[in-house]
Amino acid sequence: MASAKEIIAYRVAQELHDGDVVNLGIGLPTLVANYLPEGVHITLQSENGIIGMGPLSEPGKEDKDLINAGNQNVTVLPGAVFFDSATSFGIIRGGHVDLTVLGALQVDETGSLASHIVPGKMVPGMGGAMDLVVGAKKVIIGMVHSAKGEPKLLKKITLPATAINRVHMIVTELCVIEVTEKGFLLKEIAEGTTVEEIQSQTGAQLIIADDLKTMPSL
């Protein structure tokens, strides 16, 4: 049986289009590259200075000089390019990334996102998230629906904002939500899940799409 992370990564991969320049955030989003639809070829960008990144390295075959922004050993594809951080962030801020996939601690119905700090705890900084959510043409959040019984999808974020009004879509193991001017539009639900169950784990009112569909499964 597929895990929640695998379900999310598989569904997010369906949003990628042939020729896209894509940035996959650390953690769950890196799994998206494992589920690209047949015939879809994307160019992976890493904010530490790579375009043309390949899959994660196989155990025992790591090149210690090749790491992504999450400090994972990766491979590169023929034609890959390396550059400094200034050039990398120039690409991001210049609007040349078609889509970014990030995790989040909270997202609210206006498309605002909190991803980089837990007050009172020692955690990594925001990395390139602030630049990516502003510079990328489309922002998808891939995350589990709730944490320790508490909703992560809210009417208004309560943690410090990483970006305001920038999220376009949210994919969880339970559903697919589009962020609209009117709020969270529920477009797909996982097989075996009900709208009522999803609403009970969501801290904002859901708008139900007229053509509500079942999420594609692994």
QUITA-V750362 format. One record per residue. N is the residue number from 1. PSI is psi in whole degrees, 0 to 359 (NA if undefined). NEAR is the number of other ideal C-beta (glycine too) atoms within 12 Angstrom. Layout:
BEGIN
n = <N | N>
psi = <PSI | PSI>
near = <NEAR | NEAR>
END
This chain:
BEGIN
n = <1 | 2 | 3 | 4 | 5 | 6 | 7 | 8 | 9 | 10 | 11 | 12 | 13 | 14 | 15 | 16 | 17 | 18 | 19 | 20 | 21 | 22 | 23 | 24 | 25 | 26 | 27 | 28 | 29 | 30 | 31 | 32 | 33 | 34 | 35 | 36 | 37 | 38 | 39 | 40 | 41 | 42 | 43 | 44 | 45 | 46 | 47 | 48 | 49 | 50 | 51 | 52 | 53 | 54 | 55 | 56 | 57 | 58 | 59 | 60 | 61 | 62 | 63 | 64 | 65 | 66 | 67 | 68 | 69 | 70 | 71 | 72 | 73 | 74 | 75 | 76 | 77 | 78 | 79 | 80 | 81 | 82 | 83 | 84 | 85 | 86 | 87 | 88 | 89 | 90 | 91 | 92 | 93 | 94 | 95 | 96 | 97 | 98 | 99 | 100 | 101 | 102 | 103 | 104 | 105 | 106 | 107 | 108 | 109 | 110 | 111 | 112 | 113 | 114 | 115 | 116 | 117 | 118 | 119 | 120 | 121 | 122 | 123 | 124 | 125 | 126 | 127 | 128 | 129 | 130 | 131 | 132 | 133 | 134 | 135 | 136 | 137 | 138 | 139 | 140 | 141 | 142 | 143 | 144 | 145 | 146 | 147 | 148 | 149 | 150 | 151 | 152 | 153 | 154 | 155 | 156 | 157 | 158 | 159 | 160 | 161 | 162 | 163 | 164 | 165 | 166 | 167 | 168 | 169 | 170 | 171 | 172 | 173 | 174 | 175 | 176 | 177 | 178 | 179 | 180 | 181 | 182 | 183 | 184 | 185 | 186 | 187 | 188 | 189 | 190 | 191 | 192 | 193 | 194 | 195 | 196 | 197 | 198 | 199 | 200 | 201 | 202 | 203 | 204 | 205 | 206 | 207 | 208 | 209 | 210 | 211 | 212 | 213 | 214 | 215 | 216 | 217 | 218>
psi = <134 | 144 | 167 | 318 | 321 | 320 | 315 | 312 | 319 | 315 | 320 | 321 | 334 | 346 | 354 | 142 | 151 | 129 | 353 | 144 | 121 | 138 | 123 | 121 | 168 | 158 | 223 | 315 | 332 | 338 | 341 | 323 | 341 | 349 | 27 | 135 | 154 | 134 | 356 | 121 | 120 | 162 | 116 | 131 | 137 | 132 | 351 | 3 | 41 | 137 | 132 | 27 | 143 | 198 | 169 | 150 | 147 | 146 | 132 | 352 | 21 | 142 | 113 | 345 | 351 | 102 | 154 | 186 | 343 | 13 | 29 | 144 | 129 | 175 | 169 | 154 | 161 | 134 | 1 | 152 | 141 | 144 | 175 | 171 | 326 | 317 | 319 | 313 | 338 | 321 | 315 | 308 | 337 | 0 | 25 | 358 | 121 | 323 | 139 | 143 | 123 | 157 | 175 | 155 | 322 | 148 | 140 | 175 | 352 | 358 | 13 | 152 | 141 | 121 | 354 | 0 | 143 | 112 | 133 | 359 | 151 | 110 | 163 | 160 | 190 | 351 | 225 | 9 | 317 | 318 | 319 | 316 | 338 | 324 | 330 | 148 | 330 | 137 | 120 | 131 | 124 | 114 | 159 | 151 | 324 | 165 | 119 | 39 | 358 | 136 | 144 | 346 | 117 | 166 | 321 | 133 | 147 | 345 | 164 | 135 | 135 | 322 | 154 | 128 | 42 | 348 | 132 | 324 | 149 | 131 | 122 | 179 | 348 | 334 | 173 | 128 | 133 | 135 | 119 | 174 | 335 | 353 | 203 | 115 | 113 | 114 | 329 | 147 | 150 | 149 | 135 | 1 | 151 | 159 | 321 | 320 | 316 | 317 | 324 | 339 | 13 | 132 | 22 | 157 | 131 | 142 | 127 | 124 | 144 | 328 | 45 | 129 | 170 | 134 | 139 | 142 | 160 | NA>
near = <9 | 20 | 14 | 25 | 26 | 22 | 36 | 42 | 36 | 31 | 41 | 45 | 33 | 28 | 36 | 33 | 20 | 15 | 13 | 30 | 33 | 41 | 47 | 46 | 46 | 33 | 29 | 34 | 41 | 35 | 32 | 39 | 35 | 22 | 32 | 26 | 21 | 9 | 10 | 19 | 20 | 33 | 32 | 38 | 43 | 45 | 39 | 29 | 28 | 34 | 29 | 24 | 37 | 29 | 23 | 27 | 20 | 12 | 7 | 7 | 14 | 16 | 16 | 11 | 14 | 26 | 24 | 34 | 35 | 26 | 18 | 28 | 23 | 34 | 25 | 27 | 19 | 8 | 13 | 20 | 21 | 21 | 19 | 14 | 20 | 15 | 20 | 31 | 27 | 19 | 31 | 36 | 21 | 18 | 18 | 25 | 37 | 29 | 38 | 52 | 48 | 49 | 44 | 45 | 36 | 39 | 48 | 36 | 32 | 25 | 38 | 32 | 44 | 35 | 42 | 31 | 24 | 17 | 12 | 7 | 10 | 8 | 15 | 19 | 16 | 29 | 32 | 37 | 40 | 29 | 34 | 47 | 41 | 26 | 30 | 37 | 23 | 30 | 44 | 46 | 50 | 45 | 39 | 31 | 40 | 24 | 21 | 10 | 11 | 17 | 32 | 34 | 44 | 31 | 19 | 22 | 32 | 20 | 27 | 22 | 29 | 36 | 34 | 20 | 22 | 33 | 43 | 31 | 36 | 48 | 47 | 41 | 37 | 37 | 40 | 38 | 43 | 30 | 33 | 21 | 12 | 16 | 26 | 37 | 27 | 39 | 29 | 32 | 33 | 30 | 18 | 14 | 26 | 19 | 24 | 14 | 20 | 34 | 24 | 18 | 28 | 34 | 27 | 30 | 22 | 36 | 22 | 25 | 20 | 9 | 10 | 23 | 18 | 19 | 29 | 21 | 20 | 22>
END
